[in-house]
Amino acid sequence: MEPCADPGPAPRSEDRGQTLRRPSYLYADRGYDHEVYRDKVHRFQITPHLARRGTGPGSGSGSGLSVYRWGVEGAIALLHWFRRLRIRWGIRDDIHHAFVILGRAAICRRRLRTALCRE
């Protein structure tokens, strides 16, 4: 959980792009509901929103975090439309990353075309 919360040192002034910042909140499932993880997140001055163990029947119901989880799962499901991204066949990270970018571009194109056709 620490690498998720700590973006590392801020870039130097000659670097381009926005300065990296720590997130204000961290959402996690019941697997991280332990004081050790809560303390680690608090050390980085991040407010943890962790689902509590033993609340509600089933996985995810009653935790209140399903709204955020569904957004992430929906985005991943869109990328799974592409067979090449559903199962990672390649070994090289750069090629896989390129196909993820192409998949995102195709999804945006479909969404924009649908939105423009409605008007």
KAFENQUI-V27699 format. One record per residue. N is the residue number from 1. PHI is phi in radians with two decimals (* if undefined). OMEGA is omega in degrees with one decimal (999 if undefined). D_CENTER is the distance of its C-alpha to the mean C-alpha in Angstrom with 1 decimal. Layout:
BEGIN
{{N:PHI:OMEGA:D_CENTER} {N:PHI:OMEGA:D_CENTER}}
END
This chain:
BEGIN
{{1:*:-179.4:12.9} {2:-1.08:179.2:14.9} {3:-1.05:179.0:13.3} {4:-1.20:-175.4:9.9} {5:-1.59:-174.8:12.2} {6:-1.87:179.6:14.6} {7:-1.35:-179.5:14.2} {8:1.66:-178.3:17.7} {9:-1.23:177.8:20.9} {10:-1.20:-179.4:21.1} {11:-1.16:178.5:22.3} {12:-1.24:-174.5:26.0} {13:-1.14:-179.8:27.7} {14:-1.38:176.3:28.6} {15:-1.27:179.7:25.0} {16:-1.66:176.5:23.6} {17:1.69:-179.5:20.6} {18:-1.27:174.8:19.2} {19:-1.19:179.1:19.5} {20:-1.23:178.6:16.4} {21:-2.23:175.1:15.8} {22:-1.33:176.0:14.4} {23:-1.23:178.1:12.1} {24:-1.45:-176.2:14.4} {25:-2.29:174.8:12.6} {26:-2.35:178.8:10.5} {27:-1.80:180.0:9.8} {28:-2.61:-176.9:10.6} {29:-1.51:-174.9:12.9} {30:-1.12:-179.7:16.6} {31:-1.12:-179.7:16.4} {32:-1.79:-179.2:15.8} {33:-1.37:178.5:18.6} {34:-2.69:-177.4:21.0} {35:-1.07:178.7:22.8} {36:-1.05:-179.1:22.1} {37:-1.23:178.2:18.3} {38:-1.08:179.1:19.1} {39:-1.14:179.1:21.6} {40:-1.08:-179.7:19.4} {41:-1.21:178.4:16.8} {42:-1.10:178.5:19.9} {43:-1.06:178.1:21.4} {44:-1.56:-179.8:18.7} {45:1.02:178.1:19.6} {46:-2.06:178.7:16.3} {47:-1.46:-179.9:16.7} {48:-1.46:171.7:15.2} {49:-2.08:-176.3:14.6} {50:-1.88:177.0:15.0} {51:-1.14:-178.6:16.5} {52:-1.47:176.1:20.1} {53:-1.22:175.7:21.7} {54:1.39:177.8:24.6} {55:-1.83:175.5:23.6} {56:1.30:178.1:24.1} {57:-1.37:175.5:24.9} {58:1.39:-178.2:22.5} {59:-1.65:173.9:18.9} {60:1.70:-177.8:16.8} {61:-1.30:179.0:19.8} {62:1.56:-178.0:21.1} {63:-1.44:-178.3:18.1} {64:1.49:-178.9:17.1} {65:-1.67:-175.2:13.4} {66:-1.13:179.3:13.5} {67:-1.06:-179.0:13.1} {68:-1.32:-178.6:9.5} {69:-1.15:-178.7:8.8} {70:-1.13:177.0:10.8} {71:-1.10:179.3:9.0} {72:-1.20:-179.5:5.9} {73:-1.11:177.4:8.9} {74:-1.15:178.2:10.9} {75:-1.15:178.0:9.1} {76:-1.18:179.2:9.3} {77:-1.12:177.1:12.8} {78:-1.11:178.6:13.8} {79:-1.22:179.5:13.4} {80:-1.33:171.6:15.4} {81:-1.10:-176.8:18.3} {82:-1.66:-174.7:19.1} {83:-1.02:-178.0:20.9} {84:-1.12:-179.5:20.3} {85:-1.66:-180.0:16.5} {86:-1.17:175.9:16.9} {87:-2.14:-177.0:18.7} {88:-1.41:-178.4:18.5} {89:-1.54:-174.4:22.2} {90:-1.39:179.7:22.3} {91:-1.71:-172.8:22.4} {92:-1.34:-179.5:21.7} {93:-1.18:-175.9:18.3} {94:-1.14:179.0:19.5} {95:-1.23:177.6:20.6} {96:-1.07:179.0:17.5} {97:-1.08:178.1:15.5} {98:-1.09:178.6:18.3} {99:-1.21:175.2:18.1} {100:-1.11:178.4:14.4} {101:-1.11:177.1:15.5} {102:-1.10:177.3:18.5} {103:-1.09:178.1:16.6} {104:-1.11:178.4:14.6} {105:-1.12:178.9:18.0} {106:-1.14:178.1:19.7} {107:-1.12:178.5:17.4} {108:-1.09:179.1:18.0} {109:-1.08:178.2:21.7} {110:-1.07:-178.6:22.0} {111:-1.14:179.7:20.5} {112:-1.16:179.0:22.8} {113:-1.10:178.6:25.7} {114:-1.14:-178.4:25.4} {115:-1.18:-179.7:25.1} {116:-1.27:179.2:28.1} {117:-1.23:-179.7:30.2} {118:-1.26:-175.7:30.0} {119:-1.47:999:31.7}}
END
